[in-house]
Amino acid sequence: MVEDPTGTVGPRGVHGKVRDHGETTRPRARPTVIPEGPAGRARGRSPGSLSTDADRAWFERLYVAAETGEAEVPWDKGAPHHLLERWVRERGISGDGRRAMVVGCGMGRDSEYLAELGFATVAFDFSATAIAAVRRRFPDSPVDYRVADLLDPPAAWAGAFDLVAESLTVQSLPRQLRPTAIARVRELVAPGGTLLVVAAVKGADEDPPDGPWPLTRAEVESFAGGDLLLVRLEDFRDPDAHRWRAELRRTGTGPRR
């Protein structure tokens, strides 16, 4: 484990329970399976292709099916990721108006949580259906939800965020897209800012043909670069998963690549 010599990230504070930002719910039919099953994702992508069109189409079908109650979103657990919540408790994190970014926000659990902590939060997903759904789910949310592509984010986001949360998004991308995706995540972090990465741990013989594709230690460590330094890398064994949690901090004002 790489240790942070200061033991802190940002100002300390005490957070309370996450309040309801007006989340609306409606009855849903009994969820069934993900549209087309896992193999549906790979359909239409050539080996080695850098296109995300097939992936985008698969996620759109999933979120549309979830809206009609015909499927469930596997990563929408009804709460923020527990390793994010645990990190906040351990570090005593509060937002104090600082800017936060949630990468691949899905149904908005992590982004709503960070907004409740006092962060001015921006969150994006490349599924327009997901963003429309999360806006309906939290109609009074202070979060700025956007449709955007991690591989080609708005230039104005570079170096703009004091906290960047990347939870389980990069692992959903084929391995040939990872270096670009990791670089784009790295570039979001402001001088003095923090990046938190949560991902599944890749086992020795674990490389499913159609994703998600857990991260190796080397892939997690590669989020560091330039003056963005890895200060802590931990692994946790949940009942149903083995997870990485990495904490990185930008130390200066130099190049963000």
Secondary structure, 3 states (H helix, E strand, C coil): CCCCCCCCCCCECCCCCCCCCCCCCCCCCCCCCCCCCHHHHCCCCCCCCCCCHHHHHHHHHHHHHHHCCCCCCCCCCCCCCHHHHHHHHHHCECCCCCEEEEECCCCCHHHHHHHHCCCEEEEEECCHHHHHHHHHHCCCCCCEEEECCCCCCCHHHCCCEEEEEEECCHHHCCHHHHHHHHHHHHHCEEEEEEEEEEEEECCCCCCCCCCCCCECHHHHHCCCECCEEEEEEEEEECCCCEEEEEEEEECCCCCCC
